[in-house]
Amino acid sequence: MMPFDKFIYFKAMRHALGLGAVGFGLIWLIWGEILPVDIAGMSLAIPLVAYIIHVLMLFGEENTP
């Protein structure tokens, strides 16, 4: 069974969206344009990164009193 906590996932999603915004900014600065593939890739990557952040947050929560 995969670990999942909806509240922590939405918190992690905010962090992942911030990282996505930075990623789009870097793409814009380096290549000067945003392509449809960039948007498609980010729309797949952001939820996956959010889940990874979520799992890391769950591991950190187990060790706190």
FENKAHU-V290958 format. One line per field, one symbol per residue. ss: DSSP state (@ for helix, = for strand, . for the rest). psi: psi as a letter, one per 30 degrees, with the letter a starting at -180 (. if undefined). burial: I if it has 9 or more other C-alpha atoms within 8 Angstrom, else O. A space follows every 50 residues. Layout:
ss: ???
psi: ???
burial: ???
This chain:
ss: .....@@@@@@@@@@@@@@@@@@@@@@@@@@....@@@@@@@@@@@@@@@ @@@@@@@@@@@@...
psi: kkkkjeeeeeeeeeeeeeeeeeeeeeeeeefglkleeeeeeefeeeeeee eeeeeeeeeeeffk.
burial: OOOOOOOIIOIIIOIIIOOIOOOIOOIIOOOOOIOOOOIOOIOOOIIOII IOIIIOIIOOOOOOO
